[in-house]
Amino acid sequence: MNQKIKIQSPKKCIVCGNAAIHVFRIQYSKPDYAVVQCLRCGFLFIPSVFRQQINFTQYKSSETAREVAKADLWIKRQRNLLRYRLIRKLHPSGRLLDIGCGFGHFLLTGREMGYRVHGIEMSRNNAEFIRGQFGIPVVEGDFLRIPLKTEYDVVTLWDTLEHMDRADLVLEKVSRVLKPGGAVYIQVPQSDSFFARLLRDRWWAVGLDHVNYFSGTTIRLLLRRYGLDVIGIRSSIEMKNILLYVLLPRVKGKRGPSTAWSAAERQKAFNRITRKPMWIRKCLVLVHNAAYRTLSFLRIGDEMVVVAVKKG
């Protein structure tokens, strides 16, 4: 779409700092919002004026938490073990901060592996779940408003940065709390990924709760501004999300993410799938991991995992 609009908020692009050009191109137009593009660096985002109705303090319901509590912990650990295999290449131990920690299974796995784990979570339900179920120290609130004095060896943002209107300020603070030589690990939807290019405005990651759509180029530019050198970007695909957000809702006769099941319904479906004998679960994990590595190698995915190190 070649239509152009003037964007009143934000006043500048968070990636390149573009404040001189106040005209942005509409990339995707939806009934209740628009995804626009900075004409200087190519960054895609949803202006915050469209996002007043999104409230992440109650992002997951109590019903969802009850279903998550019934989930198989062994299965939950397996996906996170892939992440820790990546992290341990640089930091086999140390202090780890997870921002936007969901229901805490990544932190639980890290604690079991010997990391000193801490979390920050916006959702009250999620934070209470983590403290109550796992006894892990999680602070409830906005990362930008929480004072942090401790320096961390590792900071992680798994499927979090795309939700944050001021991702630039988030990464600036991440850089401050990291030790020299510390690393940040980020997973976000990738706007130049295989599925994003294939599906365009039908891509399942496009939605009002996702404000940032980074490409490999724009995430590098933003991290570099805060002294964070990207040492690796790999394609990623969350096959559980595709199963629960795309395939199963269609089997049930629903048409795509906007009308898909609630989070609680999706968790119930996942629990049913994983409530199998251990030998079947182990086979499923082996197939999943092999498929994940193969698709990542072939750069067939919808997200990217970015590893950046703070300059010493």
Backbone bond lengths (Angstrom), bond angles and torsions (degrees), N, CA, C in turn:
res aa  C-N    CA-C-N  psi(-1)  N-CA   C-N-CA  omega(-1)  CA-C   N-CA-C  phi
1 M - - - 1.458 - - 1.520 108.50 -
2 N 1.311 117.59 131.40 1.449 121.91 -175.75 1.515 113.72 -98.66
3 Q 1.324 117.22 1.15 1.447 120.31 179.61 1.521 110.74 -60.57
4 K 1.357 116.68 145.31 1.454 121.14 178.48 1.507 109.99 -121.82
5 I 1.328 115.76 144.44 1.449 120.47 178.32 1.516 109.04 -136.47
6 K 1.314 116.17 158.11 1.447 121.27 172.55 1.521 108.87 -91.69
7 I 1.314 116.11 128.06 1.453 121.63 -178.70 1.528 108.59 -99.19
8 Q 1.319 116.67 120.24 1.445 120.60 -179.19 1.526 112.89 -84.15
9 S 1.322 117.74 -27.84 1.459 121.23 -178.26 1.529 108.60 -146.27
10 P 1.350 119.49 123.51 1.453 125.93 3.82 1.522 112.58 -77.60
11 K 1.336 117.07 167.12 1.453 121.67 -178.11 1.520 111.89 -77.97
12 K 1.341 116.36 -15.95 1.452 118.80 -179.53 1.522 109.85 -148.98
13 C 1.315 115.54 162.19 1.460 121.80 176.49 1.518 108.65 -73.24
14 I 1.334 117.89 131.95 1.462 120.57 -177.65 1.519 111.96 -72.44
15 V 1.332 118.25 -17.71 1.459 120.67 -176.96 1.523 111.87 -87.32
16 C 1.332 116.75 -55.41 1.465 119.94 -175.39 1.519 113.16 -101.85
17 G 1.349 117.86 -4.37 1.453 120.66 -179.46 1.508 113.41 73.09
18 N 1.314 117.52 19.06 1.455 122.31 -177.70 1.526 110.54 -61.68
19 A 1.347 116.14 108.28 1.463 121.43 175.62 1.515 111.02 -120.60
20 A 1.322 116.62 -10.17 1.467 120.33 -177.65 1.523 111.35 -79.76
21 I 1.317 116.75 -32.04 1.463 120.75 -179.18 1.524 107.54 -105.23
22 H 1.307 116.79 118.01 1.459 120.90 -176.88 1.536 112.16 -103.04
23 V 1.308 116.23 18.54 1.457 120.63 178.71 1.516 109.13 -114.68
24 F 1.323 115.78 126.47 1.459 122.47 179.89 1.525 108.84 -123.71
25 R 1.313 115.73 145.89 1.458 120.44 -179.88 1.517 110.34 -88.46
26 I 1.338 116.38 136.97 1.461 120.01 172.20 1.523 108.89 -73.53
27 Q 1.319 115.85 120.81 1.459 120.18 176.86 1.520 111.03 -87.63
28 Y 1.335 116.93 -49.32 1.462 122.47 177.17 1.517 108.55 -132.44
29 S 1.303 115.92 133.76 1.461 120.68 178.86 1.527 108.57 -112.67
30 K 1.338 115.93 125.04 1.449 122.72 179.23 1.523 109.05 -118.32
31 P 1.337 118.20 164.85 1.469 119.81 -178.08 1.524 114.34 -56.78
32 D 1.359 117.74 -37.08 1.462 119.41 -174.75 1.524 114.08 -117.95
33 Y 1.324 118.26 7.81 1.458 120.95 176.79 1.523 109.57 -166.07
34 A 1.339 115.22 172.14 1.459 121.30 176.41 1.517 109.41 -136.64
35 V 1.328 116.48 140.95 1.455 122.42 170.43 1.521 106.96 -96.21
36 V 1.326 116.20 122.72 1.458 119.79 -175.91 1.518 110.20 -116.81
37 Q 1.327 115.03 164.40 1.456 120.92 -175.67 1.522 110.19 -125.10
38 C 1.334 115.39 133.69 1.462 120.26 170.62 1.524 108.22 -71.09
39 L 1.327 116.68 127.28 1.457 120.23 -175.61 1.522 112.70 -76.11
40 R 1.325 117.17 -12.55 1.465 118.96 -178.66 1.519 111.62 -88.35
41 C 1.348 118.46 -48.98 1.474 119.95 -174.51 1.526 113.53 -110.31
42 G 1.339 117.18 -13.14 1.458 120.33 178.88 1.512 115.06 91.82
43 F 1.338 117.97 1.64 1.460 121.37 -178.46 1.529 110.91 -63.79
44 L 1.353 115.94 135.35 1.458 122.68 178.57 1.523 109.31 -105.50
45 F 1.337 116.95 137.87 1.459 120.12 -179.17 1.523 109.86 -159.49
46 I 1.330 114.68 163.48 1.458 121.79 171.93 1.526 107.50 -103.97
47 P 1.317 119.44 119.74 1.468 120.95 178.94 1.524 111.27 -57.36
48 S 1.315 115.89 143.35 1.463 121.01 -174.23 1.522 112.48 -63.49
49 V 1.324 117.98 -19.69 1.466 119.97 179.72 1.524 111.54 -60.52
50 F 1.337 117.46 -25.28 1.461 121.23 -179.80 1.533 112.57 -84.30
51 R 1.329 117.71 -9.30 1.460 120.73 -165.53 1.514 114.54 -110.22
52 Q 1.306 117.76 17.43 1.456 119.84 -178.07 1.527 112.34 -64.60
53 Q 1.331 117.05 -24.87 1.463 120.55 -175.87 1.528 112.96 -82.89
54 I 1.337 117.89 -8.25 1.459 120.76 -178.20 1.522 109.10 -87.21
55 N 1.341 116.69 127.76 1.454 122.09 179.83 1.524 108.62 -130.29
56 F 1.329 116.21 108.38 1.456 120.23 -175.21 1.527 112.88 -86.59
57 T 1.335 118.05 -1.49 1.462 118.99 179.59 1.523 111.71 -69.44
58 Q 1.347 117.45 -20.89 1.455 121.81 175.58 1.531 109.08 -127.92
59 Y 1.343 114.54 49.79 1.461 120.06 -170.61 1.522 112.56 -65.50
60 K 1.337 118.08 -33.49 1.453 122.26 176.82 1.522 108.93 -122.89
61 S 1.317 116.33 140.64 1.455 121.13 -174.88 1.527 111.38 -80.88
62 S 1.332 115.26 166.59 1.462 120.54 175.50 1.526 110.57 -63.26
63 E 1.327 116.65 -35.01 1.472 120.36 177.26 1.525 110.61 -62.27
64 T 1.350 116.92 -40.96 1.459 120.03 177.15 1.520 110.82 -62.00
65 A 1.343 116.29 -42.88 1.466 120.24 179.47 1.523 111.02 -60.08
66 R 1.325 116.93 -39.64 1.473 119.85 179.65 1.527 110.61 -63.72
67 E 1.311 116.53 -38.88 1.465 119.65 179.08 1.528 111.15 -70.71
68 V 1.337 116.55 -38.55 1.466 119.97 177.66 1.521 110.58 -62.67
69 A 1.333 117.31 -37.04 1.466 121.17 179.05 1.524 111.85 -62.25
70 K 1.337 116.96 -24.00 1.456 121.27 179.74 1.530 112.16 -87.33
71 A 1.325 116.70 -7.26 1.463 120.54 -174.38 1.522 111.55 -68.83
72 D 1.317 115.33 156.26 1.451 121.94 179.32 1.528 109.66 -76.89
73 L 1.330 117.55 115.38 1.458 121.18 -176.16 1.520 112.26 -66.33
74 W 1.320 117.30 -31.89 1.464 119.49 179.48 1.528 110.12 -61.43
75 I 1.324 117.03 -44.43 1.457 121.10 177.59 1.525 110.21 -63.04
76 K 1.326 117.23 -43.40 1.460 121.34 -179.50 1.530 111.06 -59.23
77 R 1.325 116.95 -37.68 1.457 120.45 -178.39 1.529 112.55 -67.65
78 Q 1.322 116.73 -33.31 1.466 119.54 -170.13 1.523 112.68 -62.32
79 R 1.334 117.07 -43.04 1.476 119.25 178.90 1.524 110.20 -64.22
80 N 1.327 116.44 -38.30 1.459 119.62 -178.06 1.523 112.24 -72.96
81 L 1.333 117.50 -26.69 1.455 119.55 176.59 1.528 111.15 -62.89
82 L 1.329 117.60 -33.96 1.463 120.10 175.49 1.524 110.46 -61.60
83 R 1.313 116.83 -38.94 1.462 120.65 179.17 1.519 110.96 -67.79
84 Y 1.319 117.15 -41.91 1.464 119.60 -179.06 1.526 112.07 -70.84
85 R 1.300 118.48 -27.58 1.468 119.39 174.17 1.525 110.05 -62.42
86 L 1.318 116.20 -36.14 1.462 120.50 176.54 1.530 110.66 -70.66
87 I 1.319 117.74 -45.36 1.461 122.22 -177.36 1.528 111.13 -63.79
88 R 1.329 117.25 -39.83 1.469 120.98 -174.63 1.521 112.97 -67.96
89 K 1.319 117.73 -15.40 1.469 119.38 176.23 1.522 111.23 -63.04
90 L 1.339 116.90 -31.84 1.462 121.62 179.14 1.522 112.70 -105.40
91 H 1.337 116.58 -37.02 1.461 120.71 -175.27 1.532 109.15 -137.23
92 P 1.316 117.49 92.65 1.468 120.44 179.75 1.519 113.39 -70.45
93 S 1.342 117.56 -10.88 1.453 121.86 177.44 1.525 107.92 -159.08
94 G 1.332 116.40 177.61 1.453 119.85 175.51 1.514 112.92 128.11
95 R 1.341 115.12 -171.28 1.461 122.28 -179.59 1.522 109.18 -88.15
96 L 1.327 115.11 130.44 1.466 120.77 -175.28 1.521 109.76 -127.29
97 L 1.322 116.45 131.96 1.456 122.85 176.36 1.520 108.73 -116.84
98 D 1.333 116.21 123.97 1.463 121.88 177.09 1.526 108.01 -107.62
99 I 1.318 116.71 121.37 1.462 122.76 -178.56 1.526 108.38 -101.01
100 G 1.338 116.50 123.64 1.453 120.55 -175.49 1.512 110.02 74.48
101 C 1.344 116.24 61.95 1.464 120.52 -165.98 1.521 114.66 -88.76
102 G 1.331 118.06 9.84 1.457 119.54 174.45 1.522 112.10 58.15
103 F 1.327 116.21 -126.85 1.463 120.85 178.60 1.529 112.67 -98.41
104 G 1.339 117.61 10.35 1.455 120.69 166.07 1.503 117.97 86.68
105 H 1.328 119.79 8.08 1.458 119.72 -176.47 1.532 112.03 -70.21
106 F 1.323 117.49 -29.50 1.461 120.10 174.74 1.519 110.05 -65.37
107 L 1.338 117.60 -43.29 1.463 121.11 178.02 1.529 111.38 -65.22
108 L 1.316 116.48 -40.78 1.465 120.69 178.86 1.525 110.30 -59.75
109 T 1.326 116.93 -45.40 1.462 120.97 179.35 1.525 110.54 -63.12
110 G 1.337 116.31 -41.06 1.467 120.09 179.79 1.510 112.44 -64.21
111 R 1.321 117.02 -41.30 1.465 120.06 178.12 1.525 110.67 -61.47
112 E 1.326 116.33 -41.11 1.460 120.36 179.16 1.528 111.70 -65.04
113 M 1.340 116.77 -24.53 1.465 121.03 -179.82 1.524 112.29 -92.52
114 G 1.329 117.11 1.83 1.454 120.07 173.84 1.510 116.21 100.53
115 Y 1.325 118.40 2.92 1.469 120.54 176.55 1.531 109.71 -78.42
116 R 1.338 115.82 150.24 1.461 121.45 173.10 1.528 106.68 -91.21
117 V 1.315 116.29 100.68 1.454 121.13 -166.33 1.522 111.53 -100.59
118 H 1.331 114.34 144.21 1.453 123.25 174.69 1.523 107.36 -140.99
119 G 1.327 116.86 153.00 1.453 120.20 -178.94 1.513 112.62 -137.83
120 I 1.329 115.48 154.59 1.458 122.69 171.89 1.522 106.56 -128.25
121 E 1.321 116.54 128.15 1.462 121.83 -174.41 1.522 110.10 -138.47
122 M 1.327 116.23 130.14 1.459 121.43 -179.21 1.522 112.59 -73.24
123 S 1.329 116.85 -36.63 1.459 121.28 -174.90 1.529 111.31 -78.48
124 R 1.317 116.14 126.30 1.470 120.59 178.49 1.517 110.93 -62.94
125 N 1.333 117.73 -44.64 1.463 120.49 -179.26 1.524 111.32 -58.81
126 N 1.333 116.01 -43.43 1.463 119.69 -179.71 1.520 111.61 -65.41
127 A 1.339 116.78 -45.83 1.463 120.42 -178.24 1.526 111.27 -62.34
128 E 1.329 117.09 -42.72 1.458 120.74 178.99 1.521 110.69 -65.44
129 F 1.322 117.08 -37.14 1.465 121.12 177.87 1.525 110.31 -61.32
130 I 1.335 117.48 -47.46 1.470 121.21 -176.62 1.522 110.59 -64.17
131 R 1.335 116.87 -45.15 1.458 119.73 -179.52 1.526 111.00 -66.22
132 G 1.339 116.32 -40.72 1.456 119.97 -177.15 1.514 113.77 -74.49
133 Q 1.334 117.48 -41.10 1.462 121.33 -176.31 1.527 112.42 -81.13
134 F 1.334 116.79 -38.78 1.464 119.87 -169.78 1.529 113.71 -118.00
135 G 1.332 118.22 -11.83 1.456 120.38 -178.64 1.514 113.49 64.65
136 I 1.333 116.99 31.10 1.462 121.95 -178.99 1.530 108.86 -96.00
137 P 1.341 118.66 136.03 1.469 120.78 -179.84 1.529 111.65 -69.09
138 V 1.312 115.38 107.48 1.465 121.70 178.83 1.525 108.19 -125.00
139 V 1.315 115.98 129.72 1.457 121.68 177.92 1.520 107.92 -95.19
140 E 1.327 115.91 129.78 1.464 120.74 177.71 1.522 109.58 -88.68
141 G 1.333 116.75 129.12 1.454 119.47 176.38 1.510 112.95 146.69
142 D 1.327 114.96 -174.34 1.460 124.27 -178.89 1.525 109.29 -83.24
143 F 1.315 117.03 122.87 1.461 122.21 -178.71 1.524 112.05 -51.28
144 L 1.335 117.14 -39.41 1.462 120.23 -176.86 1.525 112.73 -69.39
145 R 1.322 117.68 -20.55 1.462 121.40 -177.31 1.528 113.46 -99.78
146 I 1.310 117.07 -4.43 1.464 120.93 -175.70 1.531 109.47 -96.44
147 P 1.349 117.92 120.67 1.466 119.64 178.60 1.525 111.34 -68.79
148 L 1.318 116.00 131.76 1.457 121.67 179.91 1.521 108.69 -130.60
149 K 1.318 116.51 123.18 1.459 121.18 179.15 1.526 111.88 -108.03
150 T 1.305 115.49 -23.97 1.468 120.05 -175.44 1.520 110.38 -74.36
151 E 1.295 116.51 139.57 1.454 120.81 174.40 1.528 109.01 -91.75
152 Y 1.305 115.59 137.72 1.466 121.57 -175.61 1.520 110.63 -111.40
153 D 1.320 114.11 149.16 1.466 120.20 173.63 1.523 110.93 -79.99
154 V 1.326 115.71 -33.21 1.464 121.61 -175.96 1.524 108.98 -137.97
155 V 1.336 116.29 134.40 1.464 122.31 169.56 1.523 107.44 -124.91
156 T 1.327 116.76 135.24 1.455 120.63 -178.39 1.526 110.50 -124.87
157 L 1.314 114.98 144.19 1.469 122.88 173.32 1.522 107.18 -136.08
158 W 1.336 115.61 90.34 1.459 120.50 -179.32 1.537 108.74 -91.63
159 D 1.316 116.86 113.96 1.470 121.95 178.34 1.529 110.71 52.81
160 T 1.310 116.20 46.51 1.464 122.68 -176.36 1.516 112.60 -125.08
161 L 1.324 117.87 -44.84 1.462 121.26 -171.39 1.530 112.49 -63.90
162 E 1.324 116.97 -26.70 1.469 119.24 178.75 1.518 112.80 -66.80
163 H 1.335 117.26 -18.51 1.467 121.31 -178.84 1.530 112.98 -89.34
164 M 1.323 118.75 -8.71 1.462 122.19 -168.00 1.518 111.72 -99.83
165 D 1.345 116.62 118.55 1.465 120.88 -179.44 1.520 111.85 -60.16
166 R 1.314 118.26 -38.20 1.469 121.09 -179.38 1.522 109.95 -108.40
167 A 1.313 114.88 63.36 1.461 119.70 179.13 1.521 111.45 -61.49
168 D 1.323 117.62 -27.46 1.461 120.49 178.41 1.526 110.93 -65.33
169 L 1.337 117.03 -45.43 1.458 119.95 178.60 1.528 111.54 -67.26
170 V 1.327 116.51 -33.62 1.470 120.47 177.35 1.526 110.10 -61.62
171 L 1.323 117.18 -47.32 1.464 119.92 -177.98 1.523 111.79 -72.17
172 E 1.316 116.98 -29.93 1.461 119.34 173.76 1.532 110.12 -61.72
173 K 1.330 116.98 -44.16 1.467 120.42 179.30 1.521 111.00 -70.74
174 V 1.317 118.21 -37.80 1.463 121.15 175.39 1.523 110.08 -55.47
175 S 1.332 116.54 -44.27 1.456 120.64 179.66 1.525 111.01 -61.60
176 R 1.346 116.98 -36.58 1.462 120.37 -179.24 1.530 112.09 -68.51
177 V 1.336 117.79 -37.28 1.471 119.52 -175.48 1.520 112.70 -86.94
178 L 1.325 117.58 -10.15 1.465 120.33 176.48 1.525 110.61 -80.66
179 K 1.322 116.25 141.37 1.461 120.80 170.18 1.531 109.55 -69.22
180 P 1.321 118.54 154.15 1.477 119.14 169.65 1.527 109.90 -55.39
181 G 1.294 115.86 130.56 1.458 120.31 -174.96 1.513 113.73 86.23
182 G 1.338 116.49 -6.74 1.459 120.10 175.36 1.518 110.93 -70.80
183 A 1.334 116.13 163.05 1.463 120.39 -174.38 1.517 111.29 -128.41
184 V 1.328 114.96 145.90 1.455 121.74 172.96 1.524 107.67 -112.96
185 Y 1.340 115.06 137.81 1.463 122.75 179.32 1.526 107.49 -118.85
186 I 1.310 115.75 123.52 1.463 121.81 -173.82 1.521 109.18 -126.99
187 Q 1.316 116.36 130.85 1.465 120.61 169.49 1.513 108.22 -118.56
188 V 1.333 115.95 125.04 1.465 122.29 -179.17 1.526 109.34 -142.98
189 P 1.343 116.75 155.68 1.465 119.09 168.83 1.525 109.70 -56.94
190 Q 1.324 116.63 139.43 1.466 121.46 -175.46 1.524 109.82 -108.89
191 S 1.321 115.77 117.08 1.465 120.45 -173.04 1.524 113.47 -70.70
192 D 1.340 118.03 -16.95 1.464 120.28 175.89 1.534 111.31 -111.37
193 S 1.329 116.29 25.56 1.464 121.18 178.16 1.534 110.73 -76.69
194 F 1.314 114.53 171.76 1.467 120.41 179.70 1.524 111.59 -57.64
195 F 1.332 117.07 -50.59 1.460 120.10 -176.03 1.523 112.39 -73.02
196 A 1.328 117.74 -32.55 1.467 120.25 177.31 1.521 110.85 -64.65
197 R 1.317 116.65 -42.59 1.471 119.88 178.66 1.524 111.01 -69.34
198 L 1.331 116.45 -36.03 1.456 120.88 -178.05 1.528 111.93 -70.18
199 L 1.328 116.77 -45.62 1.464 121.47 -170.92 1.520 113.85 -95.98
200 R 1.309 118.13 -21.59 1.469 124.42 179.99 1.527 111.17 51.50
201 D 1.309 119.72 -119.05 1.468 119.61 -175.54 1.530 112.54 -74.23
202 R 1.337 118.59 -5.64 1.457 122.02 175.02 1.530 112.09 -93.99
203 W 1.321 116.38 0.11 1.463 121.81 179.16 1.525 109.19 -61.39
204 W 1.338 116.73 132.03 1.461 121.54 -173.55 1.533 113.32 -66.06
205 A 1.327 117.73 -16.42 1.467 119.23 178.89 1.521 112.57 -78.72
206 V 1.327 117.07 -15.38 1.465 120.17 -179.02 1.524 109.06 -77.21
207 G 1.327 116.06 117.76 1.458 120.62 -179.27 1.512 110.19 -171.52
208 L 1.304 115.56 162.95 1.457 120.85 -172.91 1.524 113.11 -65.97
209 D 1.338 117.92 -22.69 1.466 118.90 179.02 1.525 112.16 -84.42
210 H 1.340 118.20 -2.94 1.460 122.29 175.31 1.524 108.15 -110.11
211 V 1.323 116.59 109.61 1.460 120.08 -176.43 1.518 112.27 -91.68
212 N 1.341 118.04 -29.80 1.469 122.05 -175.52 1.521 110.77 -111.84
213 Y 1.338 115.33 136.11 1.462 121.45 176.35 1.532 107.12 -127.61
214 F 1.325 115.11 89.90 1.460 120.69 -175.83 1.522 111.06 -83.52
215 S 1.320 114.90 145.74 1.454 121.81 165.33 1.519 107.83 -101.65
216 G 1.324 116.89 173.80 1.454 118.81 175.92 1.518 112.14 -59.47
217 T 1.319 116.38 -36.03 1.467 120.82 -179.64 1.513 112.11 -70.07
218 T 1.343 117.23 -47.31 1.466 118.70 -175.08 1.527 112.69 -71.19
219 I 1.332 118.70 -32.47 1.466 119.23 177.69 1.530 109.82 -69.52
220 R 1.325 117.75 -34.75 1.465 120.55 175.72 1.531 110.95 -63.74
221 L 1.325 116.27 -44.71 1.461 120.48 -179.82 1.520 111.39 -59.91
222 L 1.339 116.61 -44.24 1.455 120.48 -177.02 1.526 111.38 -68.38
223 L 1.311 117.43 -43.59 1.466 120.34 -179.88 1.523 111.36 -65.44
224 R 1.307 117.21 -37.23 1.464 121.17 -178.69 1.521 111.32 -63.19
225 R 1.323 117.35 -32.33 1.468 120.99 179.83 1.518 111.97 -59.66
226 Y 1.332 117.77 -25.61 1.455 121.73 -174.99 1.522 112.67 -113.96
227 G 1.323 115.76 26.88 1.451 120.73 174.78 1.501 114.89 71.04
228 L 1.320 116.84 26.58 1.461 122.05 -179.58 1.531 108.63 -112.60
229 D 1.312 116.26 111.34 1.465 121.96 -176.70 1.521 110.59 -90.91
230 V 1.318 116.59 121.36 1.461 121.16 178.60 1.519 109.25 -72.23
231 I 1.326 116.10 123.78 1.465 120.43 178.20 1.519 111.39 -109.28
232 G 1.321 117.23 -5.64 1.459 118.86 178.56 1.515 112.56 -171.76
233 I 1.320 115.29 139.29 1.461 122.39 171.69 1.517 107.02 -134.04
234 R 1.317 115.74 125.72 1.459 118.95 177.81 1.520 110.29 -126.75
235 S 1.306 114.96 146.71 1.463 120.45 176.33 1.523 109.45 -67.91
236 S 1.329 115.74 144.89 1.455 121.04 -178.76 1.519 109.33 -140.25
237 I 1.305 115.65 150.38 1.458 120.24 175.71 1.528 108.25 -142.55
238 E 1.310 115.58 125.74 1.465 120.90 178.98 1.531 108.16 -91.84
239 M 1.324 115.51 93.51 1.461 119.66 -174.46 1.523 112.25 -67.32
240 K 1.334 117.02 -27.85 1.461 119.45 174.52 1.527 110.35 -62.24
241 N 1.339 116.63 -42.81 1.467 119.73 -179.48 1.519 111.81 -66.23
242 I 1.327 116.68 -39.80 1.467 119.40 177.75 1.522 110.22 -64.42
243 L 1.333 116.05 -40.11 1.459 120.00 177.76 1.525 111.39 -61.82
244 L 1.344 116.40 -47.95 1.463 120.62 -171.54 1.523 113.61 -86.73
245 Y 1.331 117.56 -27.79 1.466 120.17 -176.92 1.523 113.00 -97.76
246 V 1.340 116.25 -21.46 1.467 118.71 -174.41 1.526 112.21 -119.02
247 L 1.341 116.99 -57.32 1.461 119.87 -170.36 1.525 112.87 -73.76
248 L 1.331 117.53 -53.74 1.467 119.40 -176.79 1.525 113.24 -63.85
249 P 1.356 119.63 -41.46 1.462 117.76 175.66 1.524 113.16 -58.79
250 R 1.333 116.84 -34.38 1.469 119.57 178.37 1.531 111.02 -70.54
251 V 1.338 116.04 -38.00 1.464 119.61 176.13 1.525 110.43 -61.41
252 K 1.342 115.28 -35.59 1.465 120.53 179.87 1.528 112.35 -79.96
253 G 1.322 117.16 1.04 1.457 119.95 176.56 1.507 115.25 91.22
254 K 1.359 116.76 12.13 1.453 120.42 177.97 1.518 108.74 -102.19
255 R 1.303 117.18 155.04 1.455 120.36 -168.96 1.525 112.36 -113.75
256 G 1.305 116.84 80.14 1.442 119.92 170.26 1.504 114.85 91.61
257 P 1.342 116.53 173.14 1.461 122.58 -171.72 1.516 114.96 -58.34
258 S 1.334 118.48 -34.16 1.454 119.70 -174.92 1.524 112.45 -66.75
259 T 1.319 117.25 -23.40 1.463 120.66 179.83 1.527 111.94 -121.09
260 A 1.332 116.19 17.51 1.458 120.34 -175.77 1.517 110.74 -74.77
261 W 1.333 114.39 -178.95 1.452 120.61 -179.59 1.521 110.91 -60.77
262 S 1.315 114.42 162.88 1.460 119.86 170.38 1.525 108.38 -72.06
263 A 1.344 116.35 167.12 1.467 120.65 178.65 1.524 111.09 -59.95
264 A 1.330 116.68 -38.03 1.463 120.20 179.36 1.523 111.12 -65.34
265 E 1.326 117.20 -41.80 1.467 120.75 178.53 1.519 111.13 -64.13
266 R 1.334 116.43 -40.16 1.468 119.59 178.67 1.530 110.67 -64.78
267 Q 1.331 116.84 -40.70 1.456 119.55 179.92 1.526 111.08 -66.03
268 K 1.327 117.16 -38.69 1.463 120.63 175.88 1.522 110.50 -58.98
269 A 1.341 116.09 -43.68 1.462 120.08 179.65 1.519 111.06 -63.67
270 F 1.327 116.65 -41.84 1.461 120.44 178.81 1.527 110.93 -64.22
271 N 1.316 116.55 -40.22 1.471 120.00 178.43 1.529 111.33 -61.76
272 R 1.328 116.51 -40.06 1.471 119.49 178.78 1.523 111.25 -64.29
273 I 1.339 116.30 -41.44 1.455 120.74 -178.44 1.521 111.05 -64.92
274 T 1.350 116.50 -38.76 1.466 120.57 -174.43 1.523 113.26 -93.09
275 R 1.312 117.94 4.35 1.465 120.97 178.22 1.531 108.72 -89.75
276 K 1.322 115.23 60.85 1.456 122.27 -177.10 1.530 108.95 -120.69
277 P 1.333 117.70 165.99 1.465 119.80 175.05 1.529 111.06 -56.70
278 M 1.324 116.44 152.51 1.461 120.91 -174.24 1.521 112.32 -58.17
279 W 1.325 118.54 -37.99 1.461 118.83 -177.84 1.522 111.11 -64.39
280 I 1.347 117.22 -33.09 1.466 120.39 177.02 1.525 109.92 -70.94
281 R 1.339 116.50 -41.61 1.463 119.87 179.11 1.523 111.22 -62.39
282 K 1.325 116.58 -40.83 1.464 119.56 179.10 1.527 110.86 -64.59
283 C 1.314 116.83 -39.17 1.466 120.01 177.23 1.527 111.09 -64.61
284 L 1.333 116.50 -41.83 1.462 120.34 178.34 1.521 111.39 -61.66
285 V 1.338 116.87 -40.56 1.464 120.51 179.76 1.529 110.46 -67.11
286 L 1.333 117.78 -40.94 1.461 120.34 177.73 1.521 111.09 -60.96
287 V 1.333 116.66 -43.80 1.464 120.55 178.83 1.530 109.99 -65.00
288 H 1.339 116.18 -44.20 1.465 120.60 179.45 1.519 111.19 -58.46
289 N 1.337 116.79 -49.56 1.463 119.99 -176.45 1.521 111.89 -65.50
290 A 1.327 116.92 -38.85 1.465 119.72 177.82 1.532 110.52 -65.03
291 A 1.323 116.23 -43.05 1.465 119.98 178.72 1.529 110.94 -65.17
292 Y 1.331 116.15 -41.03 1.468 120.23 -179.56 1.531 110.56 -61.39
293 R 1.320 116.81 -48.11 1.470 120.29 -178.75 1.522 111.43 -64.89
294 T 1.325 116.49 -40.28 1.461 119.98 -179.73 1.522 111.30 -64.82
295 L 1.337 117.11 -48.11 1.455 120.70 -180.00 1.527 111.32 -64.77
296 S 1.333 116.38 -36.89 1.458 119.61 176.82 1.519 110.87 -63.36
297 F 1.323 117.35 -43.74 1.462 121.54 178.31 1.521 111.43 -61.44
298 L 1.327 116.02 -39.17 1.471 121.01 -179.67 1.527 112.75 -82.29
299 R 1.339 117.03 -1.84 1.471 123.67 -179.51 1.520 111.37 61.30
300 I 1.323 115.09 38.57 1.459 121.04 175.01 1.518 107.16 -106.72
301 G 1.303 116.76 104.89 1.454 120.67 -177.86 1.511 111.27 -165.02
302 D 1.319 114.93 -174.67 1.451 120.24 176.98 1.527 111.64 -124.78
303 E 1.348 116.02 -9.78 1.456 121.21 179.89 1.518 109.52 -130.52
304 M 1.340 115.28 174.51 1.460 120.17 173.68 1.518 109.19 -136.52
305 V 1.320 115.42 147.77 1.457 122.73 172.41 1.523 106.80 -106.38
306 V 1.323 115.03 122.95 1.467 122.03 -175.72 1.521 108.71 -113.01
307 V 1.323 116.83 131.60 1.461 121.98 176.43 1.524 107.76 -117.23
308 A 1.338 116.37 123.52 1.458 121.36 -179.58 1.523 109.00 -132.93
309 V 1.329 116.17 142.66 1.460 123.12 -176.19 1.520 109.25 -115.11
310 K 1.342 115.88 138.40 1.463 120.88 176.31 1.524 109.59 -76.39
311 K 1.300 115.61 132.88 1.451 120.43 -179.19 1.520 110.81 -61.46
312 G 1.330 116.13 138.81 1.457 120.40 -178.57 1.523 112.84 -80.29
